[in-house]
Amino acid sequence: MITPIEGLNAIASVNGNQKVEKPREYDGNFFTSIFQSAIQNVKDTDAEVVQTQYLLATGQLDNPAATSIASTKNEIAVSLLIQLRNKALDAYSELTRLSI
C-alpha cells in the first residue's frame, strides 16, 4: 500500500496562527513494503491465472474471457514489479556515483 503525501498546512494558513503538524517520518520499511506488496500482487495474480485456467480446462468457467483478463492482469503486475526494480537499481547506481 502506498502512503499518500500529506498536505502542507503551512501554505493553507496565511496568518500563521494555525498549528502546523510535523511531517510523518518513514523508517527503512517504506520501500520494503512497496516491493513486498508488488511481489504479493504478482503472486496473487499468478494464482488467479492458474485458477481460471483450471476452471476453463475442467469446464467450470462460464466466462472464458476471465482467463484472458487474469493473464493480462498478471502481465501488468509483473511489468510493474520489473519497472520498480529497474528504478530502484537506477537510483542506487546514481547514489553510488555521487562524490562527497
C-alpha positions as CSV (number, residue, x, y, z in Angstrom):
1,M,0.0,0.0,0.0
2,I,1.4,3.4,-0.9
3,T,1.1,6.1,1.7
4,P,-0.2,9.4,0.2
5,I,1.7,12.6,0.7
6,E,0.1,14.8,3.3
7,G,-0.9,18.3,2.5
8,L,1.1,21.3,3.7
9,N,-0.8,23.1,6.4
10,A,1.6,26.0,6.4
11,I,0.5,27.1,3.0
12,A,-3.1,26.9,3.9
13,S,-2.8,29.4,6.8
14,V,-1.8,32.9,5.6
15,N,-1.8,34.5,9.0
16,G,0.4,31.8,10.6
17,N,-1.9,31.2,13.6
18,Q,-2.8,27.7,12.6
19,K,-0.7,24.9,14.2
20,V,1.5,23.1,11.6
21,E,1.9,19.3,12.1
22,K,5.3,17.7,11.7
23,P,5.6,15.6,8.6
24,R,5.5,11.9,9.2
25,E,8.9,10.2,9.2
26,Y,9.3,7.0,7.4
27,D,11.6,4.3,8.6
28,G,13.5,1.9,6.2
29,N,10.4,-0.3,5.8
30,F,8.7,2.2,3.4
31,F,10.4,0.9,0.3
32,T,10.4,-2.6,1.6
33,S,6.6,-2.5,2.0
34,I,6.2,-1.2,-1.6
35,F,8.3,-4.1,-3.0
36,Q,6.6,-6.7,-0.8
37,S,3.2,-5.5,-1.9
38,A,4.3,-5.6,-5.6
39,I,5.7,-9.1,-5.1
40,Q,2.5,-10.2,-3.4
41,N,0.4,-8.7,-6.2
42,V,2.4,-10.8,-8.7
43,K,1.8,-14.0,-6.6
44,D,-1.9,-13.3,-6.3
45,T,-2.4,-12.6,-10.0
46,D,-0.4,-15.7,-10.9
47,A,-2.6,-17.8,-8.6
48,E,-5.7,-16.2,-10.2
49,V,-4.4,-17.2,-13.7
50,V,-3.7,-20.8,-12.6
51,Q,-7.2,-21.0,-11.0
52,T,-9.0,-19.6,-14.1
53,Q,-7.0,-21.9,-16.4
54,Y,-8.0,-24.9,-14.3
55,L,-11.7,-23.9,-14.2
56,L,-11.6,-23.3,-18.0
57,A,-9.9,-26.7,-18.6
58,T,-12.5,-28.5,-16.4
59,G,-15.5,-26.7,-18.0
60,Q,-16.5,-25.0,-14.8
61,L,-15.9,-21.4,-16.1
62,D,-18.9,-19.7,-17.5
63,N,-16.9,-16.7,-19.0
64,P,-13.8,-17.8,-21.0
65,A,-12.7,-14.2,-21.2
66,A,-11.9,-14.3,-17.5
67,T,-8.7,-16.3,-18.3
68,S,-7.5,-13.7,-20.7
69,I,-8.3,-10.9,-18.2
70,A,-6.4,-12.7,-15.4
71,S,-3.5,-13.3,-17.7
72,T,-3.3,-9.6,-18.7
73,K,-3.6,-8.6,-15.0
74,N,-0.6,-10.9,-14.3
75,E,1.4,-9.5,-17.1
76,I,0.8,-5.9,-15.9
77,A,1.7,-6.9,-12.3
78,V,5.0,-8.5,-13.5
79,S,5.8,-5.4,-15.6
80,L,5.2,-3.1,-12.7
81,L,7.5,-5.2,-10.5
82,I,10.2,-5.1,-13.1
83,Q,9.9,-1.4,-13.5
84,L,10.1,-0.8,-9.8
85,R,13.2,-3.0,-9.7
86,N,14.8,-1.1,-12.5
87,K,14.1,2.3,-11.0
88,A,15.5,1.2,-7.6
89,L,18.7,-0.1,-9.3
90,D,19.0,3.2,-11.3
91,A,18.6,5.2,-8.1
92,Y,21.2,3.0,-6.3
93,S,23.7,3.4,-9.1
94,E,23.2,7.2,-9.1
95,L,23.8,7.2,-5.3
96,T,27.0,5.2,-5.7
97,R,28.3,7.6,-8.3
98,L,27.9,10.7,-6.0
99,S,31.2,12.1,-4.8
100,I,31.1,13.6,-1.3
